[in-house]
Amino acid sequence: QEHLAQSGGGLVQIGGSLRLSCAASTSIHLIYQMAWYRQAPGKPRELVASITAGGDTAYNDAVKGRCTISRDGAENTINLNIDMLKSEDTAIYLCSADSHSSGRIWGQGSQVTVSS
């Protein structure tokens, strides 16, 4: 079954760091891009960061300079690190994978709450 398994998140202090991971099942083939989105209460879903199969990355201006998206050795596993967390980083974070065989697949979502 095709799925994305997310891990990480939870309650983090302002100024702290966050690490999220996302592993795509081996049944998802021909992935050309993976990404992290987030959705805060009352706000639209927004792209946080993306990485292509070739390793090209892109970042939302809101996290640029304090965020890194990376591949974890295995081709279909990605990580998201955000440093210097702010209260406005509070959101549900969702992993996505775009593949030629399956279209876009979403992870289950991870709540991240940044608080003092």
Buried (B, 14 or more C-beta within 10 A) or exposed (E): EBBBEBEBBEEBEEEEEBBBBBBBEEEBEEBEBBBBBBBBEEEEEEBBBBBBBEEEBBBBEEBEEBBBBBBEEEEBBBBBBBBEBEEEBBBBBBBBBBBEEBEEBEBEBBEBBBEE
